[in-house]
Amino acid sequence: MGELSSIWRESTHRYRLVGHKCGNCNTVYFPPRDICIKCHRESIGKIKECNMSGKGEIVTFTVVHDVPPAFARQRPYIMALIRLEEGPMLTAQIVDTDPGDVEIGKKVSAVFRRIREDGKSGLIQYGYKFVMES
Amino acid sequence: MRTLSDVYIIGSGETKYGELWEKSLRELAVEAGLKAVEDAGIYSKDIGILYGSSSLAGSINGQNDIGSLIADFSGLASSNIPAIRVEASSASGAAAVREAYLAVRSGEYDVAMVGGVEKMTDIYGSETLDMVGTILDREWEWFMGATPAAMAAMTARKYMKDFKVEKESLAMLAVNDHENASKNPNAHFRNKLTLEGAMGATMIADPLNMMDCSPMSDGASAIVLASEKYVKAHKLDGIKILGSGISQDYLALHSRDSLYRLNSTVIAGRNALSKAGIKQSEVSFLEIHDSYSIYGLIELEDLGFAEKGKASQLVGDDIKLNGALPVNPSGGLKAKGNPMGATGVGQFVEAYLQFKGKAGERQIKNPQYGLLHNMAGTGSTSLVHIVGGA
């Protein structure tokens, strides 16, 4: 499977924003974790899948001009740290907006988009990006 | 029963840092290593163990087992000594020094060699960026389009907003690095930088421009560590490693409580100072991991030299070579350069030269203690060492 398996393995989390929840203390994790950082061994066997609403708030952001090869066609793009309603923070792009309209504290919601492509003949990889809430 | 040994640095060697197209990974490593051995006045048969450090040799150069590579081409293969690579992304260098320090301190070895090397210009710049991205969380930061500069930029934006800090304060660190590097013949960039020049450079990840970002450098640095017993028996004089601290934090920035408090740096710094038995006020100079200007600012705070949000008050005259607290006399990561696996070892080379009075035009007067700080990624691992004249 090579590179494909690493993409396929994470697709549930990246396509549908499925995180994890500790059955012991109810802390929600996204990206998913197999062990709770608060309960440690008490969480073993008690971690369950948990859907995120996709709603969140911009904690900080940047406009990336010096970009890796897989993002050459998107240059420049907006990267942000986003605090989800359920609690966790994640790293994602904000799209469909002018960088001048992006501000710390504004509301965003998740959309399903093409994330990156490995050259002309390589894999096209999909996942979540965020758009500004109107 | 063995007792713990004091650990001395008895020699250092370094290549020039920069775009060294004519030199290979192994040539760089061997050049620095041989200079260090010669400087220490030891013979290869004296070396008990060798630690190599490199962050990206496996990715960029397709070469692993850097320990054996360095030992072999330094002519040590037939002595069959232990030789191993230590990797902690951009903190690989100091991580290797720490392992060597522990090996000597434990009494197991009398002489340990550390060689850090990175050869970053053997592939195109955008491909190198792809490799440098391995210092982030590959699955959940890098995959989404984040780069090391983008992560630093997001920290910078939040920091500048929360503490009302102007971009000029970040740029001042780059100006200081370039001023000091202009006096360092091994530095990647020896040109001086004006504040206007630092503010007006090409944007990398807003608000950070090219002058906020350390370069991709080739280079190698090496030091020789020895036990107290060895130093006395051979009547050598070196400088002491007085304290070593290492700590880690969440790999990804989004998992941390604060975007601008580097917990790994706070703890590593506290532990190193406590082991050395000294306070911040006794430190004569700092070498800090300013891979991005914003990190330099928040490291000054997290190492206890300024209150949170207040480091901008320090980055004027105080941090100059003749100031109250010289920062990065070597030129720092921005201007001396950042050959990742060598960078942390290079900080020890600078400290050694400073304490031996061999730092030339950038010599600090009568240093008592130096604090060296090397960091992985956005702060996932930090190492702090305290060194002093013996």
Interface residues (C-beta under 8 A of the other chain):
Chain A: E10 P31 V59 T60 F61 T62 V63 V64 H65 D66 V67 P68 P69 A70 F71 A72 Q74 Y77 M79 A80 L81 P88 M89 L90 T91 A92 Q93 P99 I104 I115 R116 Q125 G127
Chain B: S126 E127 L129 D130 G133 E139 W140 E141 W142 F143 M144 G145 A146 T147 A149 A150 A153 M154 T155 R157 K158 K161 T202 M203 I204 A205 D206 P207 L208 A252 L253 H254 S255 L259
